[in-house]
Amino acid sequence: MSRFYITKIAASGEKVEYSSVPFKDGVNFIEGPSNTGKSYVIGCIDFMFAGKEVPFSKDDTGYDTVMLEMESDDGYSFKAERKIEDGSSGDKGSNVVKVYSDFPGVDKDEYKVGNGEYSTLLLSLIGIDKVPKIIATQAPTDEEMTIRTIFHFFFLSEENIFEKRTPLDNPDHSKITKSLTSLIYLLTADDLNRFLPKISVEELEKRATRKAGVISYLNQKIADLSKQKEQLEEALAADDGVDIDAKIDEFVAEIEKVERQIVDASEESRKLLAQIYEVNAKFQEARFLGNRYRALHSQYMSDIKRLNFIVDGDAKGKTIHHKDNCPFCGHEMDAEEEDRTSYVESAKSELARIRLQLGDLEVTETDTRKEIKELEETLKALNAQNSNITKLLNQNLRPHAAELRAAVAEFRRIQHVRQQLQSIAYMSTELGTDVFEKENEEDETATKFDAKKNFDKNIWKDLSESVNEMIKDCAYTGKPESYLNINTADVVVGGRHKKNQGKGYRAFLNTIMLFNLMKYLESSGKYASHFLVLDSPILSLKEKKYSIKESEKATKGMRGSLIQYIIDHCGNNQLIVAENELPETVNYQNANRITFTMDEEQGRYGFLHSVRNPEEE
């Protein structure tokens, strides 16, 4: 069958506007802010290739039908419709896909997803007319290949694009053997069935016994976990139904509020203490001056009393009759009036001066006493304010903060117990899966089948060389040598395995891996899809969502070079790439850009015309 490419993804519903996104052959970019429906488009592609996950909620969006349209190089058309239905645990994809097509050999009909009818049809579109059986486990056992077995070679979702494990492994299961043997089939048309064992009855019985022992061990582990689960659930009995995360967020927010109040109150107390120190210094200085003024006042009063005595004595002395001779010794008395007058006048002058100074001093004393009283009242008020703040801190805010922290600690304990329960549930599920898989093993051999050893070394070498060249051409930091490690089925750059790189670098390398696989299948494979879907290969603005550290990010030069390389080397293939923001340094002349603006006034708002701000990215 000739090559096909996707021409349209669409969605419809009874009460909503029909929404579609057209694609061209070659490179297509879907760009725009988060919550515009880019991942809805990518999810629709996955859904229409028999994926289990619905791309969006029927109840939330009103859309319940997804459509896929494709064309071939020679002009044939293919259209498929699949419903989103109500399920016991939420929306689910319909088991029936309606197909309208003029592809030779493709009937217009309804095809079931569950029994492999639709998968067989999709495989036929890439030329696989007879469903092959591939080796699925190292046992080895075989199973029929489906479109989902190989879809991860052509589709890299947002959740898996920065995965540590190799993009050659199917994210839906942990069996690398199935992925590698299916890839070998696409490359060579060899299903490797020659490696399936032919085992004797005796050997089968032995292995059945061993299997039973393993199953018994796993079931005992499940029982132990169940008992532990019961004990933990008893510890949580009183807190059942409480939204722990919401409570923690509530209390943490309250703690932050109280701590801000504590900081503000402490700062206010610090300012008050500084004021108290300053006012007290002025108060002590005023008291000191007051004491000095009282001492000086006493001195002035003593001087006034003394001078008054002199002046009063002179006045009274004028009334006394003077004798020429001393009445005591008979000596002639000095009666020079001029000297006595001069002395008295000096005393009067001094008395006047001191009385003037005393008046000034009394005014100053009054002012000082007033200042002392005002400072005393200010100190009392400031100390009262500081006392209230200290009381608020010690009796209210700090105890309240401690209570809140204790509450958060308790909720975190509950959260930890719940996490333990989740871990136990996960472990129980995993063990249950192991039991199921063990019970349903068809067979196992003494010698394990190693798909890596059956991978053509020349093919691996060619893929390794092309990956190395693209890494260098895409401006990888330092342009180191790289190669594909057969043991990990993944790339090693500059001696560092991809799993040890940052998220941004892993997304970059995973993209390069699948791009080169697409190119190799195009040129040298037996079967090729000729298309590749990538959701956020350079992560762009989604780096915030995934908490990528600066050291984990691919450089701007690497991201721009990767996009330019994809455009320039797409070849006879179709690429559909979703990104929040594309590098402006790239020449997009040969690419189809589909832009969602999240703006009612400019361009197209998003994918689903009747939905605004969907929670999908």
VENMOWO-V734396 format. One record per run of one state. SS is the DSSP state (hx for helix, st for strand, lp for the rest). FROM is the first residue (numbers start at 1). LEN is the number of residues. Records with the same first field share a line. If there is no record, write none. Layout:
# VENMOWO-V734396
SS: FROM-LEN / FROM-LEN
This chain:
# VENMOWO-V734396
lp: 1-3 / 13-6 / 23-4 / 33-5 / 49-9 / 62-3 / 73-4 / 88-2 / 102-7 / 113-4 / 126-7 / 136-6 / 145-2 / 154-1 / 157-19 / 189-4 / 196-5 / 236-1 / 240-4 / 318-7 / 326-6 / 333-4 / 440-11 / 455-2 / 474-3 / 480-2 / 486-4 / 494-2 / 501-2 / 525-6 / 536-4 / 544-6 / 553-3 / 569-5 / 580-11 / 597-7 / 605-13
st: 4-9 / 19-4 / 27-6 / 65-8 / 77-11 / 90-12 / 109-4 / 133-3 / 142-3 / 155-2 / 325-1 / 332-1 / 482-4 / 490-4 / 496-2 / 531-5 / 574-6 / 591-6 / 604-1
hx: 38-11 / 58-4 / 117-9 / 147-7 / 176-13 / 193-3 / 201-35 / 237-3 / 244-74 / 337-103 / 451-4 / 457-17 / 477-3 / 498-3 / 503-22 / 540-4 / 550-3 / 556-13
